[in-house]
């Protein structure tokens, strides 16, 4: 899967290089910084790949380590159950901080590139694009804040409510930049719904739009963290989403090369996403099964905020949700446990079958009669639709598989080896990306007169 993802990344960069003459003829100097960005993305990936092994010892020495519970090397009793305290080979935790640092250095080096291009006359004081510089700097500020907060979460183990509030605070620079640079707050209404609602093609929802993009920032930073628990999954899904965003930006550049504003928005998104994908590849090499490092909440928050910044300031925040379809599905499926309607264990990662070295469903136990009314309704719905493994005991207790799509795949497909499970889930992410493009273009063309 790592090799196929690298091939996909190289193919995308190759396509951009092949079409650069056609784009350059229409867009002109706007495309010049993209070449530098591609080089920085490749260098970022190489540096991350080389630095991560050298930093393992430092993280272990600092006590930032964990134990991979789903490995034969982790101590278990005669029944195959984990023995507390956990004993096994230590794996350095929060190593996503390395890719964060390399990414930020790449973007810091990139800051002057769009504003000091060879062959372009110096800006007059009144002509300098201060808004573009502010957009880039505020993006880096928000991403840097989330890297810091993610690392703090790894060290301090923050509460869930803190994980909801802190991303909102970190996204405020991006929201202010969006407002200050004239970001639109309108939504397009499908042609078939305009007559029913009595509205025009565009409806300005004002402050509600800022509520939406602030919630988008919170969702993105937590969605990847929720869909985790097996080697390579956090970085793998982020790489797929990053490649999907880059492909979308490239398609938009090819479709609307004569619209300088739209081109500028999509190029900005590429500036943010391409170095991220490159650095993530370097990290994924070490995080793939069997994982030599854990990426931690640091990487999950870093990835989520990077995507949120690209979507908000790249002006495709609604399209961004299409690229998170598996994460949206996982959130909806997990909601009964996240809302504590059904008991939620601290860790919902899959269980481990020591005899076969395969992963299986993890479970929670409860008495349906002791649940609140909404909890009983959720349990009955899950049982009626067979959305989870449910086993009833004689004493009235119920054993149910935890509500994550990782456990759902294991429930449907049966026990799987960890590497195969990760590859399957990334395959689902790739299929969701193809579905997102089908919704964004062919399906949208049936509902809207012009698809931008």
ABEGO torsion letter per residue (X at the ends): XAAAAAAAAAAAAAAAAAAAAAAAAAAEAAAAAAAAAAAAAAAAAAAAAAAAAAAAAAAAAAGBBBBBABBAABBBBAAGBBBOBBBEBBBBBGAAAAAAAAAAAAAAAAAAAAABBBGBBBBBAAABBAAAAAAAAAAAAAAAAAAAAAAAAAAAGBBAAAAAAAAAAAAAAAAAAAAAAGBBABBBBBAAAAAAAGBBABBBAEAAAAAAAAAAAAAAAAAAAABBGBBGAAAAAAAAAAAAAAAAAAAAAAABAABAAAAAAAAAAAAAAAAAAAAAAAAAAAABOBBABBAEAAAAAAAAAAAAAAAAAAGAAAAAAAAAAAAAAAAAAAAAAAAGABBBBABABBBBBAAAGBBBBBBBBBBAAABBAAAAAAAAAAAAAGABBBBBBAAGBBBBBBBBAAAAAAAAAEBBBAAAAAAAAAAAAAAAAAAAAAAAAAAAAAABABBX
